[in-house]
Amino acid sequence: MMDLEHRYDHVIIGGGVAADAAARALREAAPDASIAILSADPHSPVYRPALSKELWHGESSDPESQELHTAEDTGVALFTSTLVTELLPHSHTVVTARGQVVHYGTALLATGSSARHLPGVHDDRVVGLRTVGDYRHLRGLARDGARIVVVGGGYLGTEVAAALTRTGAEVTLAHSGQRILEHMLPASLTEHLEQVFAEHGITLVPGFRLAGIDTGDELTLRSEGGVVLTADAALLGLGAELNTTLAEHGGLDLERGAVVVDRSLRTSAPDVFAAGDIALFHDPLLGLRHVEHVDNAEASGTTAGKNMAGGDETYEYTPLFFSDLFEDGYEAIGRLDASLEMREVWNPERTAAVVHYLEDGRIEGVLLWNTWDSVPRAREVMAASQEGELAADALEGRIPPG
């Protein structure tokens, strides 16, 4: 194992997709530069969406099949299990939990986010899903016949519930709404998904707001309304918290809980950049926002890496996100908020749809349900709407569903 040097031209803090993308862009732009990745995770960077997708229903269930091979491909110095506890912009240094002091020319914060946990509950049978370690642990719990309760009917909860059915486990999905994904999908799709989930043996428990978990020979999950569920294991899909403590203590500007960056992804501190989940950037279609999805991590990491090497690129991008739920899948951009006006365009077979999300007559988001290779067109339609060049009544046929 290599030793951590006292100085690197570029230091990347974090070990996810954004860190990998930045390292690749840096190495291409600066072939001779010294580059270090300092990652608190004990595992090498992996393609994290696979933890709730391909690894459950693809050709391999081994997370090593999703390793990004960052160090091998770029020659960067990768230090796993290395927690950075201090960022000191004025001295261009970082400090690790072991007390090591590392000087940098430029630094990138790509610290991502962490799964929310239930306070006071510490039991190996209660898990989140953010890391390779989480995946391996959940895979071990998901034995044939095991009773697993997934708490949360959002993006992650629905994906993991669907994935767990492939293990032989008895899956219950408990969520606070009346239908799964109702905060982002129209009723036509939530009704369809609930039927599909039931057909695959998933027990749905709506209106379940988790109040606590009692541990014993089995887990007992209690809702605020008095509903009790028993399980051998529980997966908590309660959302994520941005890992911004390092930025905050380092004196960087934060807003809306995220790290403020300019159009080149520079933070308020000299020579410090931010990318991925934690970066509050200017979306050309939606204004200031942060996005916790892999497309943003990869694209922003690439731009940050180029600019760390002296480039002058602007990050002007509206990221996409995607999901697969049994035989259905979707790609989307923008705000998928069911409180907005939703206009649906279906194919004749009612197997594919495009859903437009409008506020004050302008498109804020587009869902492509079983509709592929249409994200660029969705961005064009959204831009035309934002600029007042496309009326809400003229959406039919702009993006053919299917």
VMD Tcl script that draws the C-alpha trace (Angstrom):
set ca {
  {0.00 0.00 0.00}
  {1.36 3.42 -0.97}
  {1.96 6.13 1.60}
  {0.05 9.39 1.57}
  {2.35 12.15 0.36}
  {2.58 15.59 1.97}
  {1.50 17.39 -1.20}
  {-0.40 16.76 -4.43}
  {-1.21 19.06 -7.29}
  {-4.85 18.02 -7.01}
  {-6.74 16.36 -4.14}
  {-10.21 14.84 -4.62}
  {-12.21 14.24 -1.45}
  {-14.81 11.52 -1.95}
  {-14.94 8.12 -3.60}
  {-18.00 8.03 -5.87}
  {-18.82 8.64 -9.51}
  {-18.08 12.38 -9.31}
  {-14.60 11.65 -7.93}
  {-13.96 9.10 -10.65}
  {-15.11 11.47 -13.42}
  {-12.98 14.30 -12.05}
  {-9.90 12.08 -11.85}
  {-10.32 11.00 -15.46}
  {-10.80 14.57 -16.69}
  {-7.83 15.77 -14.65}
  {-5.53 13.07 -15.92}
  {-6.47 13.76 -19.54}
  {-5.92 17.50 -19.12}
  {-2.82 17.21 -16.92}
  {-0.93 14.00 -17.76}
  {1.98 14.73 -15.41}
  {0.08 16.11 -12.43}
  {0.06 14.40 -9.04}
  {-3.51 13.49 -8.10}
  {-4.86 11.86 -4.95}
  {-8.35 10.60 -4.13}
  {-9.10 10.50 -0.41}
  {-12.17 8.36 0.19}
  {-13.74 7.46 3.52}
  {-15.26 4.39 1.88}
  {-13.20 1.20 2.28}
  {-14.05 0.19 -1.30}
  {-12.82 1.53 -4.61}
  {-15.25 3.74 -6.57}
  {-18.12 1.81 -8.12}
  {-21.05 2.69 -10.36}
  {-23.42 3.23 -7.46}
  {-26.78 2.99 -9.26}
  {-26.01 -0.70 -9.72}
  {-26.40 -1.22 -5.97}
  {-30.18 -1.03 -6.39}
  {-30.37 -2.03 -10.06}
  {-28.04 -4.30 -12.07}
  {-26.52 -6.20 -9.18}
  {-29.94 -7.66 -8.29}
  {-31.08 -8.67 -11.76}
  {-28.03 -8.47 -14.01}
  {-25.45 -11.05 -14.98}
  {-23.42 -10.61 -11.78}
  {-24.32 -9.94 -8.15}
  {-20.68 -9.20 -7.27}
  {-20.16 -5.44 -6.72}
  {-16.64 -5.78 -8.07}
  {-18.27 -6.11 -11.50}
  {-19.30 -2.44 -11.12}
  {-15.89 -1.17 -10.01}
  {-14.80 1.88 -12.01}
  {-11.06 1.01 -11.88}
  {-10.24 4.68 -11.32}
  {-6.69 4.19 -10.07}
  {-5.75 1.62 -12.69}
  {-7.13 3.68 -15.58}
  {-5.76 7.07 -14.51}
  {-2.75 6.36 -12.34}
  {-4.11 8.52 -9.52}
  {-3.17 7.69 -5.95}
  {-6.33 6.21 -4.40}
  {-6.57 6.10 -0.61}
  {-9.63 4.28 0.70}
  {-10.72 4.22 4.36}
  {-9.24 7.73 4.56}
  {-11.60 10.18 6.23}
  {-10.85 13.85 5.75}
  {-11.85 15.74 8.89}
  {-10.66 19.25 8.07}
  {-10.48 21.44 4.99}
  {-8.28 24.51 5.50}
  {-8.59 26.64 2.35}
  {-6.32 29.46 3.56}
  {-3.37 27.09 3.89}
  {-4.43 24.85 1.00}
  {-4.39 21.79 3.24}
  {-6.63 18.97 4.35}
  {-6.30 16.90 7.51}
  {-7.29 13.24 7.83}
  {-8.74 11.43 10.83}
  {-5.26 9.95 11.40}
  {-3.81 13.46 11.70}
  {-2.09 13.44 8.31}
  {-1.74 16.89 6.75}
  {-1.87 17.06 2.95}
  {-1.22 20.20 0.89}
  {-2.99 20.71 -2.42}
  {-2.86 22.99 -5.42}
  {-6.58 22.53 -6.05}
  {-9.13 20.46 -4.15}
  {-12.48 18.97 -5.11}
  {-15.26 18.22 -2.66}
  {-17.20 15.24 -3.98}
  {-18.43 13.98 -0.64}
  {-21.92 13.02 -1.82}
  {-24.67 12.15 0.63}
  {-25.48 9.60 3.32}
  {-28.61 7.60 4.03}
  {-30.85 8.91 6.79}
  {-31.10 6.60 9.78}
  {-33.60 6.31 12.58}
  {-32.12 7.95 15.71}
  {-31.39 5.54 18.52}
  {-31.70 2.38 16.43}
  {-28.45 0.43 16.17}
  {-29.04 -3.08 14.88}
  {-27.32 -4.94 12.04}
  {-30.72 -5.97 10.71}
  {-31.72 -2.35 10.05}
  {-29.87 -1.06 7.01}
  {-29.67 1.67 4.40}
  {-28.29 1.31 0.89}
  {-25.57 3.76 -0.16}
  {-22.31 1.80 -0.26}
  {-20.87 -1.50 -1.39}
  {-20.78 -2.56 2.25}
  {-24.49 -1.77 2.60}
  {-25.26 -3.82 -0.52}
  {-23.29 -6.84 0.64}
  {-24.92 -6.71 4.06}
  {-28.43 -6.44 2.62}
  {-27.70 -9.25 0.19}
  {-26.76 -11.46 3.14}
  {-29.98 -10.61 4.97}
  {-32.14 -11.23 1.90}
  {-32.14 -15.00 2.10}
  {-34.96 -17.16 0.78}
  {-38.05 -16.74 2.95}
  {-36.69 -13.84 5.01}
  {-39.27 -11.21 5.93}
  {-37.95 -7.85 4.84}
  {-39.78 -4.58 5.35}
  {-38.77 -1.69 3.11}
  {-39.75 1.66 4.61}
  {-40.27 4.42 2.08}
  {-42.26 4.58 -1.14}
  {-39.93 6.90 -3.01}
  {-37.18 6.47 -5.56}
  {-34.90 4.15 -3.59}
  {-37.57 2.30 -1.62}
  {-39.47 1.21 -4.72}
  {-36.31 0.12 -6.53}
  {-35.03 -1.94 -3.61}
  {-38.42 -3.52 -2.95}
  {-38.57 -4.62 -6.58}
  {-34.98 -5.90 -6.44}
  {-35.54 -7.92 -3.26}
  {-38.29 -10.00 -4.88}
  {-35.56 -11.70 -6.90}
  {-33.99 -13.15 -3.76}
  {-36.93 -15.22 -2.53}
  {-37.50 -12.88 0.41}
  {-41.00 -11.94 1.54}
  {-41.13 -8.22 0.83}
  {-43.33 -5.60 2.46}
  {-43.19 -1.99 1.28}
  {-44.46 0.41 3.94}
  {-44.78 4.06 3.00}
  {-46.35 7.24 4.28}
  {-48.48 8.07 1.24}
  {-51.60 6.55 -0.20}
  {-49.77 5.19 -3.26}
  {-46.11 4.56 -3.99}
  {-44.31 7.36 -5.83}
  {-47.41 9.54 -5.60}
  {-45.26 12.60 -4.89}
  {-43.82 12.43 -8.41}
  {-46.11 10.36 -10.67}
  {-49.69 10.83 -11.90}
  {-52.42 8.48 -10.65}
  {-52.42 6.54 -13.93}
  {-48.87 5.36 -13.22}
  {-49.10 4.90 -9.47}
  {-52.17 2.69 -9.90}
  {-50.35 0.65 -12.53}
  {-47.24 0.26 -10.35}
  {-49.23 -0.84 -7.32}
  {-50.85 -3.56 -9.41}
  {-47.46 -4.67 -10.73}
  {-45.91 -4.71 -7.26}
  {-48.81 -6.78 -5.90}
  {-48.49 -9.23 -8.79}
  {-44.85 -9.76 -7.80}
  {-45.81 -10.61 -4.24}
  {-44.98 -7.31 -2.54}
  {-47.28 -6.40 0.33}
  {-48.02 -2.67 0.28}
  {-48.75 -0.84 3.53}
  {-49.80 2.77 2.85}
  {-50.06 5.53 5.43}
  {-47.13 4.13 7.43}
  {-45.03 6.83 9.10}
  {-42.25 5.10 10.99}
  {-42.23 5.99 14.68}
  {-39.75 3.45 15.98}
  {-38.20 0.00 15.71}
  {-38.00 -2.44 18.61}
  {-35.25 -5.04 18.36}
  {-35.40 -8.55 19.75}
  {-35.60 -12.00 18.21}
  {-37.41 -10.21 15.40}
  {-37.77 -6.57 14.46}
  {-40.98 -4.75 15.32}
  {-41.65 -1.62 13.30}
  {-44.24 0.79 14.70}
  {-46.02 3.56 12.82}
  {-47.26 6.84 14.25}
  {-50.79 5.54 13.66}
  {-50.25 2.35 15.67}
  {-49.63 -0.09 12.80}
  {-47.13 -2.82 13.75}
  {-45.03 -4.83 11.30}
  {-42.65 -7.65 12.17}
  {-39.61 -8.53 10.13}
  {-36.29 -10.33 10.00}
  {-34.68 -7.25 8.45}
  {-35.60 -3.70 7.46}
  {-34.33 -1.44 4.70}
  {-34.85 2.25 5.43}
  {-35.41 4.37 2.34}
  {-35.89 7.62 4.25}
  {-33.95 9.87 1.92}
  {-30.42 11.19 2.17}
  {-28.46 13.95 3.87}
  {-25.81 15.92 2.03}
  {-22.30 15.47 3.39}
  {-21.45 19.16 3.75}
  {-19.87 19.22 7.22}
  {-16.37 19.51 5.78}
  {-17.41 22.42 3.57}
  {-19.25 24.17 6.39}
  {-16.38 23.90 8.85}
  {-14.01 25.02 6.09}
  {-15.92 28.29 5.80}
  {-17.41 27.68 2.36}
  {-20.68 29.36 1.40}
  {-23.71 27.12 1.75}
  {-27.28 27.72 0.65}
  {-30.32 25.43 0.82}
  {-28.08 22.96 2.62}
  {-25.72 22.60 -0.36}
  {-22.34 24.06 -1.35}
  {-22.61 27.17 -3.50}
  {-20.57 26.99 -6.71}
  {-20.18 29.32 -9.67}
  {-20.70 28.29 -13.28}
  {-17.23 26.70 -13.33}
  {-18.02 24.73 -10.13}
  {-15.67 26.80 -8.00}
  {-16.73 27.30 -4.40}
  {-16.32 30.49 -2.37}
  {-12.84 29.31 -1.31}
  {-9.82 29.80 -3.60}
  {-8.88 26.67 -5.58}
  {-11.67 24.56 -4.03}
  {-14.30 23.05 -6.32}
  {-17.43 21.00 -5.61}
  {-19.28 18.45 -7.72}
  {-22.01 15.84 -7.45}
  {-24.77 15.76 -4.86}
  {-23.48 18.58 -2.67}
  {-23.03 21.26 -5.36}
  {-25.67 23.97 -5.69}
  {-25.24 24.88 -9.34}
  {-27.08 26.94 -11.93}
  {-29.20 24.71 -14.15}
  {-29.79 26.49 -17.49}
  {-33.47 25.46 -17.44}
  {-34.32 25.45 -13.75}
  {-31.98 27.87 -12.03}
  {-30.21 27.09 -8.75}
  {-30.54 23.48 -7.66}
  {-28.62 20.48 -6.41}
  {-29.19 17.04 -7.92}
  {-28.56 13.71 -6.20}
  {-28.29 11.48 -9.27}
  {-25.46 9.81 -11.12}
  {-25.75 11.80 -14.37}
  {-25.08 15.01 -12.49}
  {-22.22 13.39 -10.57}
  {-20.52 12.25 -13.75}
  {-21.07 15.45 -15.74}
  {-20.19 17.87 -12.95}
  {-17.18 15.79 -11.92}
  {-15.88 15.95 -15.47}
  {-16.27 19.73 -15.68}
  {-14.70 20.25 -12.27}
  {-11.73 18.07 -13.19}
  {-11.07 20.01 -16.38}
  {-11.23 23.31 -14.55}
  {-8.98 22.10 -11.73}
  {-6.37 21.53 -14.42}
  {-6.68 25.13 -15.59}
  {-9.66 24.89 -17.92}
  {-12.41 27.47 -18.19}
  {-15.51 25.40 -18.87}
  {-18.96 26.30 -17.59}
  {-21.34 23.72 -16.20}
  {-24.52 24.39 -18.13}
  {-26.39 21.14 -17.94}
  {-29.80 19.78 -16.95}
  {-29.12 16.27 -15.59}
  {-31.33 13.26 -16.19}
  {-32.26 10.49 -13.79}
  {-33.69 7.05 -14.40}
  {-35.20 3.99 -12.76}
  {-36.22 0.43 -13.58}
  {-39.20 -1.20 -11.85}
  {-39.77 -4.76 -13.08}
  {-40.70 -4.51 -16.77}
  {-41.22 -0.75 -16.64}
  {-38.63 1.98 -16.65}
  {-38.26 5.69 -17.12}
  {-35.88 8.54 -17.73}
  {-36.63 12.06 -16.60}
  {-35.34 15.62 -16.34}
  {-36.31 18.50 -14.12}
  {-38.92 18.59 -11.37}
  {-41.18 15.57 -11.12}
  {-43.56 17.09 -8.61}
  {-47.10 15.74 -8.59}
  {-48.37 18.99 -7.08}
  {-47.68 20.65 -10.44}
  {-50.05 20.47 -13.39}
  {-49.39 17.16 -15.18}
  {-50.22 16.61 -18.85}
  {-49.92 13.04 -20.10}
  {-49.39 11.85 -23.66}
  {-49.81 8.08 -24.15}
  {-49.15 5.73 -27.03}
  {-52.23 3.90 -28.43}
  {-51.38 0.72 -26.49}
  {-51.15 2.63 -23.19}
  {-47.75 1.05 -22.52}
  {-45.64 4.21 -22.82}
  {-46.17 7.83 -21.91}
  {-44.62 11.28 -21.74}
  {-45.69 13.33 -18.75}
  {-45.10 17.09 -18.75}
  {-44.99 18.92 -15.41}
  {-46.09 22.54 -15.73}
  {-46.10 25.57 -13.49}
  {-47.69 28.80 -14.74}
  {-47.92 27.22 -18.19}
  {-44.21 26.41 -18.47}
  {-42.62 22.97 -18.35}
  {-40.62 22.30 -15.20}
  {-40.03 18.58 -15.75}
  {-40.53 15.74 -18.24}
  {-41.05 12.06 -17.45}
  {-40.35 9.56 -20.23}
  {-42.21 6.41 -19.19}
  {-41.05 3.39 -21.21}
  {-39.88 6.00 -23.70}
  {-36.23 5.84 -24.68}
  {-33.59 7.93 -26.45}
  {-35.72 11.04 -25.95}
  {-33.90 12.98 -23.23}
  {-32.26 15.44 -25.68}
  {-35.66 16.13 -27.21}
  {-37.15 16.59 -23.74}
  {-34.51 19.22 -22.97}
  {-35.35 21.03 -26.22}
  {-39.07 21.01 -25.48}
  {-38.48 22.19 -21.95}
  {-36.22 25.02 -23.12}
  {-38.78 26.14 -25.72}
  {-41.47 26.18 -23.07}
  {-39.29 28.10 -20.60}
  {-38.57 30.70 -23.29}
  {-42.26 31.11 -24.06}
  {-41.94 29.58 -27.53}
  {-44.10 26.51 -26.85}
  {-47.62 26.74 -25.49}
  {-48.92 24.19 -23.00}
  {-51.68 23.23 -25.45}
  {-49.12 22.33 -28.14}
  {-47.35 19.43 -26.43}
  {-49.06 16.59 -28.29}
  {-46.60 14.96 -30.67}
  {-43.55 16.92 -29.53}
  {-42.07 13.81 -27.88}
  {-43.62 10.60 -29.22}
  {-44.13 8.09 -26.38}
  {-42.63 4.64 -26.76}
}
mol new
graphics top color blue
foreach p $ca { graphics top sphere $p radius 0.5 }
foreach p [lrange $ca 0 end-1] q [lrange $ca 1 end] { graphics top cylinder $p $q radius 0.2 }
display resetview
